[in-house]
Amino acid sequence: MDFSGSETCKAVMRAFAGECQAHTRYLLAAKEAIAQQLHVLRQVFEFTAKQELTHAQLFARHLQKNGITVLDAAEQYPVDPAGNLQAVLSAANQHELHEADALYPAFAAKAAEEGFADIAALFRGLAEIERSHAERFAQFAELMQNDALFRDGEQTVWMCLNCGHLHTGTEPPQSCPVCGGVQGYAVRRILAPFTQ
């Protein structure tokens, strides 16, 4: 089957646009997190945005190698609520779950049906990654909802994401004793990147 006339081509373009849009949404959320001095959330959004950019690049390669430069692939794309980072985290969780549970599996099935096994495998692989994004966003949304982003009922090891200082307590200090960074840099060590 010719890629340019396939449903898979349209799906790849829709996914490319959606990944680009998610990348931008998460960078906008990171900017809001900076304004609210919630640097731990800034890093969560920036970390995920970087992965979404990689996803977009993977889809772009398929379009480019097949000579696709413009394609009408109308779709609805979300705009996250402004200012309320808990609402943004919850919305991001839902967007990612939609990709993981519905959109990408359907695109994978169509790609397999049309004979594009490599693209079907890409959609399946990315669906699993989008599920991990959803779980990450859900975890931080729940912490915010429960006023537990910087509180824990037990002794917890907290890491300052600015300098790496470790603090044990039920909550991190208001400012880091080493670098002076605000509490918004603190994260449970088990949730810090590269510590597991």
NORUR-V632400 format. One record per backbone hydrogen bond with DSSP energy under -0.5 kcal/mol. CO is the residue of the C=O (numbers start at 1). NH is the residue of the N-H. E is the energy in kcal/mol with one decimal. If there is no record, write none. Layout:
BEGIN
co:CO nh:NH e:E
co:CO nh:NH e:E
END
This chain:
BEGIN
co:2 nh:5 e:-0.7
co:3 nh:6 e:-1.8
co:6 nh:10 e:-1.2
co:7 nh:11 e:-2.3
co:8 nh:12 e:-2.7
co:9 nh:13 e:-2.2
co:10 nh:14 e:-2.6
co:11 nh:15 e:-2.7
co:12 nh:16 e:-2.8
co:13 nh:17 e:-2.6
co:14 nh:18 e:-2.5
co:15 nh:19 e:-2.7
co:16 nh:20 e:-2.3
co:17 nh:21 e:-2.4
co:18 nh:22 e:-2.5
co:19 nh:23 e:-2.5
co:20 nh:24 e:-2.1
co:21 nh:25 e:-2.7
co:22 nh:26 e:-2.6
co:23 nh:27 e:-1.8
co:24 nh:28 e:-2.4
co:25 nh:29 e:-2.1
co:26 nh:30 e:-2.2
co:27 nh:31 e:-2.0
co:28 nh:32 e:-1.8
co:29 nh:33 e:-2.4
co:30 nh:34 e:-2.1
co:31 nh:35 e:-1.9
co:32 nh:36 e:-1.7
co:33 nh:38 e:-3.0
co:34 nh:37 e:-1.7
co:37 nh:39 e:-0.7
co:38 nh:41 e:-0.7
co:38 nh:42 e:-1.9
co:39 nh:43 e:-2.4
co:40 nh:44 e:-1.7
co:41 nh:45 e:-2.8
co:42 nh:46 e:-2.8
co:43 nh:47 e:-2.6
co:44 nh:48 e:-2.0
co:45 nh:49 e:-2.7
co:46 nh:50 e:-2.1
co:47 nh:51 e:-1.3
co:48 nh:52 e:-2.3
co:49 nh:53 e:-2.2
co:50 nh:54 e:-1.7
co:51 nh:55 e:-2.2
co:52 nh:56 e:-2.4
co:53 nh:57 e:-2.3
co:54 nh:58 e:-2.0
co:55 nh:59 e:-2.0
co:56 nh:60 e:-2.8
co:57 nh:61 e:-2.0
co:58 nh:62 e:-1.1
co:59 nh:63 e:-1.9
co:60 nh:64 e:-3.2
co:61 nh:65 e:-2.7
co:62 nh:66 e:-0.8
co:63 nh:68 e:-2.8
co:64 nh:67 e:-1.9
co:67 nh:69 e:-0.6
co:71 nh:73 e:-0.9
co:82 nh:84 e:-0.8
co:83 nh:85 e:-1.1
co:84 nh:88 e:-2.0
co:85 nh:89 e:-2.6
co:86 nh:90 e:-2.2
co:87 nh:91 e:-2.6
co:88 nh:92 e:-2.9
co:89 nh:93 e:-2.2
co:90 nh:94 e:-1.9
co:91 nh:95 e:-2.6
co:92 nh:96 e:-2.6
co:93 nh:97 e:-2.3
co:94 nh:98 e:-2.2
co:95 nh:99 e:-1.9
co:96 nh:100 e:-2.6
co:97 nh:101 e:-3.2
co:98 nh:102 e:-2.0
co:98 nh:103 e:-2.3
co:99 nh:104 e:-2.2
co:102 nh:106 e:-1.9
co:103 nh:107 e:-2.4
co:104 nh:108 e:-2.6
co:105 nh:109 e:-2.3
co:106 nh:110 e:-2.1
co:107 nh:111 e:-2.5
co:108 nh:112 e:-2.5
co:109 nh:113 e:-2.4
co:110 nh:114 e:-2.2
co:111 nh:116 e:-3.2
co:112 nh:115 e:-1.1
co:115 nh:117 e:-0.9
co:116 nh:120 e:-2.4
co:117 nh:121 e:-2.4
co:118 nh:122 e:-1.8
co:119 nh:123 e:-2.5
co:120 nh:124 e:-2.2
co:121 nh:125 e:-2.6
co:122 nh:126 e:-2.7
co:123 nh:127 e:-1.9
co:124 nh:128 e:-1.4
co:125 nh:129 e:-1.4
co:126 nh:130 e:-2.9
co:127 nh:131 e:-1.6
co:128 nh:132 e:-1.6
co:129 nh:133 e:-2.0
co:130 nh:134 e:-2.4
co:131 nh:135 e:-2.4
co:132 nh:136 e:-2.1
co:133 nh:137 e:-2.6
co:134 nh:138 e:-2.6
co:135 nh:139 e:-2.3
co:136 nh:140 e:-2.0
co:137 nh:141 e:-2.4
co:138 nh:142 e:-2.5
co:139 nh:143 e:-1.9
co:140 nh:144 e:-2.1
co:141 nh:145 e:-2.8
co:142 nh:146 e:-2.2
co:143 nh:148 e:-3.7
co:143 nh:149 e:-0.7
co:144 nh:147 e:-1.7
co:148 nh:151 e:-0.6
co:156 nh:158 e:-0.6
co:156 nh:169 e:-2.3
co:157 nh:189 e:-3.2
co:158 nh:167 e:-2.4
co:159 nh:161 e:-0.7
co:159 nh:187 e:-1.7
co:160 nh:164 e:-2.6
co:165 nh:160 e:-2.5
co:167 nh:158 e:-3.7
co:167 nh:169 e:-0.5
co:169 nh:156 e:-2.1
co:170 nh:152 e:-2.2
co:174 nh:183 e:-1.6
co:176 nh:180 e:-1.6
co:181 nh:176 e:-2.9
co:182 nh:185 e:-2.1
co:183 nh:186 e:-2.5
co:184 nh:40 e:-2.7
co:185 nh:161 e:-2.2
co:187 nh:159 e:-3.3
co:188 nh:191 e:-2.1
co:188 nh:192 e:-0.7
co:189 nh:192 e:-1.2
co:192 nh:195 e:-1.1
END
